[in-house]
Amino acid sequence: MIPEQLKEIPVAAALQDRFSDAVLGGDYRFGEASMDVDPNRIVEVCRYLKNEQTFLRLSAVTAVDWYPMDLRFEIVYQLHSIERNERLRLKARVGGDRPEIDSVYSVWRGADWYEREVYDLFGVNFRNHPNMKRIMMPEAWPGHPLRKDYPVHGHKYSYKDE
């Protein structure tokens, strides 16, 4: 259920009506709407927002680590409707030893590198992504540097042999 303030935002109300079982909550702060969605329905929700609500631009995909919570990773999607000059933030929570969520690459091709960056730095796998591999860190790098349980000093790594 979404707060009353969000019900006044047409796209938030439409999303709640269409996906009442997938919309888990939301918030409206600083003139921006945020919707919490079921991670198992992320592709379906995104496809609806692109095709029927004109959110043609995916501005970013990032993550937040809420360690030590069970659903510790919050995957954040920044959407933009150029036609209406409207922005919307979607958030989906995932957890477990090997956190994963479906890729939105099939909806927006621009998700490619954003999802790879989240995978590389947070360790969240995006199912059905066409090229899920590291994009910033060396392929053999141990761990994921933006996780809150990553060692503060980092891992010892010798560059002298390279």
VOBA-1610 file (N, C-alpha, C; in pm, whole numbers, padded with zeros to 5 digits, always signed):
BEGIN
Met+00085-00118+00000Met+00000+00000+00000Met+00089+00124+00000Ile+00048+00222-00077Ile+00128+00344-00086Ile+00067+00454+00000Pro+00148+00549+00047Pro+00095+00659+00128Pro+00000+00748+00047Glu-00086+00820+00117Glu-00184+00907+00053Glu-00119+01008-00040Gln-00006+01063+00000Gln+00062+01163-00081Gln+00101+01107-00218Leu+00140+00980-00224Leu+00176+00918-00351Leu+00055+00890-00439Lys-00061+00873-00378Lys-00182+00845-00456Lys-00220+00965-00543Glu-00168+01082-00510Glu-00194+01202-00590Glu-00103+01209-00713Ile-00001+01127-00718Ile+00091+01122-00833Ile+00032+01021-00932Pro-00007+01065-01053Pro-00076+00975-01146Pro-00002+00844-01174Val+00129+00849-01197Val+00201+00725-01229Val+00205+00631-01109Ala+00217+00685-00989Ala+00218+00602-00868Ala+00081+00536-00847Ala-00025+00613-00869Ala-00159+00558-00855Ala-00185+00450-00961Ala-00140+00475-01084Ala-00157+00376-01192Ala-00079+00248-01161Leu+00041+00264-01109Leu+00123+00148-01074Leu+00057+00067-00962Gln+00004+00136-00862Gln-00065+00069-00752Gln-00189-00005-00803Asp-00264+00058-00894Asp-00384-00007-00948Asp-00350-00130-01031Arg-00248-00119-01115Arg-00211-00227-01208Arg-00139-00341-01137Phe-00054-00308-01039Phe+00030-00409-00973Phe+00012-00402-00821Ser-00108-00408-00774Ser-00133-00395-00630Ser-00058-00499-00548Asp-00038-00619-00604Asp+00033-00724-00532Asp+00185-00709-00543Ala+00234-00630-00638Ala+00378-00612-00658Ala+00430-00483-00596Val+00344-00388-00572Val+00385-00262-00509Val+00381-00281-00359Leu+00497-00273-00296Leu+00510-00302-00153Leu+00506-00178-00066Gly+00518-00062-00129Gly+00517+00063-00054Gly+00573+00174-00140Gly+00596+00287-00078Gly+00651+00398-00152Gly+00671+00519-00063Asp+00721+00623-00124Asp+00753+00744-00049Asp+00757+00861-00147Tyr+00733+00981-00096Tyr+00744+01101-00178Tyr+00822+01204-00096Arg+00943+01232-00140Arg+01029+01329-00070Arg+01101+01416-00171Phe+01117+01541-00135Phe+01193+01636-00217Phe+01142+01640-00361Gly+01012+01624-00378Gly+00953+01630-00511Gly+00975+01508-00598Glu+01018+01397-00538Glu+01043+01275-00615Glu+00969+01157-00554Ala+00906+01078-00641Ala+00834+00959-00598Ala+00926+00838-00602Ser+00917+00755-00499Ser+00989+00627-00491Ser+00886+00518-00466Met+00899+00409-00540Met+00807+00297-00525Met+00888+00172-00492Asp+00847+00100-00388Asp+00908-00027-00352Asp+00831-00138-00422Val+00904-00221-00498Val+00836-00326-00574Val+00893-00463-00542Asp+00813-00564-00566Asp+00853-00702-00547Asp+00964-00734-00649Pro+01080-00781-00604Pro+01189-00808-00698Pro+01155-00914-00803Asn+01061-01003-00772Asn+01022-01106-00868Asn+00938-01051-00983Arg+00892-00928-00970Arg+00807-00866-01073Arg+00874-00745-01138Ile+01004-00725-01113Ile+01071-00603-01158Ile+01065-00585-01310Val+01085-00688-01386Val+01085-00675-01533Val+00945-00639-01582Glu+00845-00704-01529Glu+00707-00676-01568Glu+00667-00532-01536Val+00703-00485-01417Val+00674-00348-01377Val+00748-00249-01466Cys+00874-00275-01492Cys+00954-00185-01576Cys+00900-00181-01719Arg+00861-00295-01771Arg+00807-00299-01908Arg+00678-00215-01916Tyr+00593-00226-01816Tyr+00471-00144-01810Tyr+00506+00005-01804Leu+00602+00040-01719Leu+00639+00182-01706Leu+00697+00237-01836Lys+00772+00156-01907Lys+00828+00203-02034Lys+00721+00211-02143Asn+00645+00105-02162Asn+00552+00097-02274Asn+00422+00174-02254Glu+00374+00180-02131Glu+00244+00243-02108Glu+00251+00374-02031Gln+00361+00398-01963Gln+00374+00522-01886Gln+00485+00613-01940Thr+00541+00581-02052Thr+00643+00659-02126Thr+00771+00689-02048Phe+00812+00599-01962Phe+00943+00612-01897Phe+01045+00545-01990Leu+01082+00617-02094Leu+01167+00561-02198Leu+01314+00560-02161Arg+01352+00636-02060Arg+01493+00649-02025Arg+01522+00590-01888Leu+01617+00500-01884Leu+01670+00448-01758Leu+01795+00530-01727Ser+01788+00615-01625Ser+01898+00705-01592Ser+02010+00636-01515Ala+01973+00537-01432Ala+02074+00470-01350Ala+02016+00345-01287Val+02104+00252-01256Val+02075+00138-01169Val+02189+00136-01069Thr+02156+00134-00943Thr+02259+00128-00840Thr+02207+00041-00726Ala+02280+00038-00616Ala+02240-00045-00503Ala+02278+00023-00373Val+02213-00020-00267Val+02245+00023-00131Val+02259-00105-00049Asp+02362-00111+00033Asp+02384-00227+00120Asp+02335-00191+00260Trp+02231-00257+00306Trp+02174-00232+00438Trp+02221-00338+00539Tyr+02342-00386+00523Tyr+02400-00484+00615Tyr+02383-00435+00758Pro+02340-00519+00851Pro+02324-00664+00852Pro+02180-00712+00831Met+02094-00633+00770Met+01955-00675+00748Met+01949-00799+00659Asp+01840-00876+00671Asp+01825-00998+00591Asp+01818-00967+00441Leu+01729-00877+00402Leu+01723-00834+00263Leu+01814-00712+00252Arg+01941-00739+00250Arg+02039-00632+00271Arg+02061-00542+00151Phe+02032-00589+00031Phe+02060-00508-00088Phe+01932-00448-00145Glu+01936-00319-00163Glu+01825-00248-00225Glu+01873-00206-00364Ile+01812-00261-00466Ile+01846-00226-00604Ile+01758-00107-00642Val+01822-00001-00690Val+01752+00125-00716Val+01759+00156-00865Tyr+01642+00181-00923Tyr+01630+00215-01065Tyr+01579+00358-01076Gln+01652+00443-01147Gln+01611+00581-01170Gln+01553+00590-01311Leu+01424+00622-01320Leu+01355+00628-01448Leu+01318+00772-01483His+01310+00799-01613His+01279+00934-01658His+01183+00928-01776Ser+01070+00997-01764Ser+00979+01014-01877Ser+01014+01149-01940Ile+01079+01143-02052Ile+01120+01266-02120Ile+00996+01342-02167Glu+00898+01270-02215Glu+00774+01331-02266Glu+00706+01418-02161Arg+00703+01370-02036Arg+00636+01444-01928Arg+00735+01514-01835Asn+00865+01498-01861Asn+00971+01548-01773Asn+00941+01507-01628Glu+00920+01378-01610Glu+00886+01322-01480Glu+00986+01212-01445Arg+01021+01206-01319Arg+01116+01105-01273Arg+01049+01013-01172Leu+01094+00890-01170Leu+01041+00790-01078Leu+01155+00700-01035Arg+01158+00668-00907Arg+01259+00577-00852Arg+01189+00448-00812Leu+01241+00336-00861Leu+01193+00204-00819Leu+01299+00142-00729Lys+01254+00072-00626Lys+01347+00003-00537Lys+01297-00139-00513Ala+01390-00233-00517Ala+01358-00374-00492Ala+01464-00430-00398Arg+01422-00502-00294Arg+01514-00556-00195Arg+01542-00704-00222Val+01671-00741-00215Val+01712-00880-00231Val+01813-00914-00123Gly+01828-01042-00095Gly+01922-01085+00007Gly+01973-01224-00021Gly+02025-01287+00082Gly+02078-01422+00069Gly+02228-01423+00046Asp+02284-01542+00044Asp+02429-01556+00023Asp+02470-01516-00118Arg+02384-01542-00213Arg+02410-01505-00353Arg+02290-01424-00404Pro+02284-01295-00368Pro+02167-01215-00406Pro+02153-01203-00557Glu+02030-01211-00605Glu+02007-01195-00748Glu+01868-01141-00775Ile+01855-01081-00892Ile+01731-01022-00939Ile+01733-01032-01091Asp+01616-01031-01154Asp+01612-01036-01300Asp+01667-00907-01359Ser+01735-00921-01471Ser+01789-00807-01543Ser+01678-00733-01616Val+01688-00600-01622Val+01593-00520-01700Val+01653-00485-01837Tyr+01759-00554-01874Tyr+01823-00534-02005Tyr+01725-00554-02119Ser+01631-00647-02103Ser+01532-00673-02209Ser+01435-00556-02226Val+01427-00469-02126Val+01340-00352-02133Val+01420-00231-02182Trp+01533-00206-02119Trp+01621-00095-02155Trp+01761-00151-02179Arg+01811-00143-02300Arg+01947-00191-02331Arg+02051-00115-02250Gly+02018+00008-02210Gly+02110+00089-02131Gly+02138+00033-01992Ala+02065-00068-01951Ala+02088-00130-01819Ala+02216-00212-01817Asp+02271-00242-01933Asp+02386-00331-01946Asp+02498-00297-01848Trp+02559-00182-01863Trp+02675-00149-01780Trp+02635-00114-01637Tyr+02517-00055-01618Tyr+02472-00025-01482Tyr+02462-00153-01399Glu+02401-00257-01457Glu+02386-00383-01384Glu+02521-00450-01362Arg+02609-00441-01458Arg+02743-00497-01440Arg+02818-00427-01327Glu+02800-00297-01317Glu+02866-00223-01209Glu+02813-00266-01073Val+02681-00282-01060Val+02622-00328-00933Val+02672-00469-00902Tyr+02680-00555-01003Tyr+02733-00690-00983Tyr+02878-00683-00934Asp+02959-00603-00999Asp+03101-00594-00968Asp+03124-00540-00827Leu+03057-00434-00790Leu+03086-00365-00664Leu+03005-00414-00545Phe+02885-00472-00570Phe+02801-00521-00460Phe+02782-00672-00461Gly+02807-00737-00575Gly+02791-00882-00582Gly+02649-00929-00606Val+02563-00841-00656Val+02426-00880-00689Val+02423-00928-00834Asn+02379-01050-00854Asn+02372-01108-00989Asn+02240-01070-01056Phe+02247-01037-01184Phe+02128-01004-01262Phe+02101-01119-01359Arg+01996-01198-01328Arg+01959-01312-01412Arg+01922-01265-01552Asn+01962-01342-01652Asn+01931-01316-01793Asn+02006-01196-01851His+02107-01150-01782His+02190-01043-01837His+02282-01105-01942Pro+02302-01041-02057Pro+02379-01104-02165Pro+02531-01113-02142Asn+02584-01039-02044Asn+02729-01037-02027Asn+02765-01006-01882Met+02716-01088-01790Met+02734-01060-01647Met+02877-01094-01604Lys+02964-00994-01611Lys+03101-01009-01562Lys+03147-00874-01509Arg+03257-00875-01440Arg+03308-00752-01380Arg+03333-00646-01487Ile+03316-00520-01445Ile+03335-00410-01538Ile+03439-00311-01487Met+03466-00310-01355Met+03560-00214-01298Met+03681-00281-01232Met+03657-00387-01159Met+03763-00455-01086Met+03822-00566-01174Pro+03947-00604-01148Pro+04004-00718-01222Pro+03918-00844-01201Glu+03911-00927-01302Glu+03825-01046-01298Glu+03851-01134-01175Ala+03975-01145-01133Ala+04010-01232-01020Ala+04004-01160-00885Trp+03956-01038-00880Trp+03953-00961-00754Trp+03864-01032-00653Pro+03912-01047-00529Pro+03831-01114-00427Pro+03727-01020-00366Gly+03602-01060-00368Gly+03498-00983-00302Gly+03443-00867-00385His+03360-00788-00318His+03290-00678-00381His+03307-00554-00294Pro+03384-00456-00340Pro+03431-00345-00256Pro+03327-00253-00194Leu+03205-00245-00245Leu+03107-00155-00184Leu+03015-00225-00085Arg+03041-00351-00058Arg+02966-00419+00048Arg+03015-00368+00183Lys+02924-00353+00276Lys+02962-00300+00407Lys+03047-00396+00488Asp+03047-00524+00454Asp+03132-00619+00526Asp+03266-00641+00455Tyr+03294-00563+00352Tyr+03423-00570+00283Tyr+03528-00510+00376Pro+03648-00569+00385Pro+03750-00516+00476Pro+03781-00368+00448Val+03784-00289+00553Val+03808-00145+00539Val+03942-00118+00472His+04039-00198+00501His+04172-00179+00443His+04181-00238+00303Gly+04076-00308+00258Gly+04081-00375+00129Gly+04158-00505+00140His+04172-00573+00033His+04250-00696+00030His+04391-00661-00016Lys+04487-00729+00038Lys+04625-00706-00008Lys+04637-00758-00149Tyr+04693-00678-00234Tyr+04702-00712-00374Tyr+04836-00661-00426Ser+04912-00744-00489Ser+05044-00706-00536Ser+05039-00676-00686Tyr+05079-00555-00721Tyr+05081-00514-00861Tyr+05220-00529-00923Lys+05320-00568-00843Lys+05458-00569-00890Lys+05482-00670-01005Asp+05400-00775-01012Asp+05419-00876-01115Asp+05342-00846-01243Glu+05273-00735-01246Glu+05191-00702-01364Glu+05259-00599-01451
//
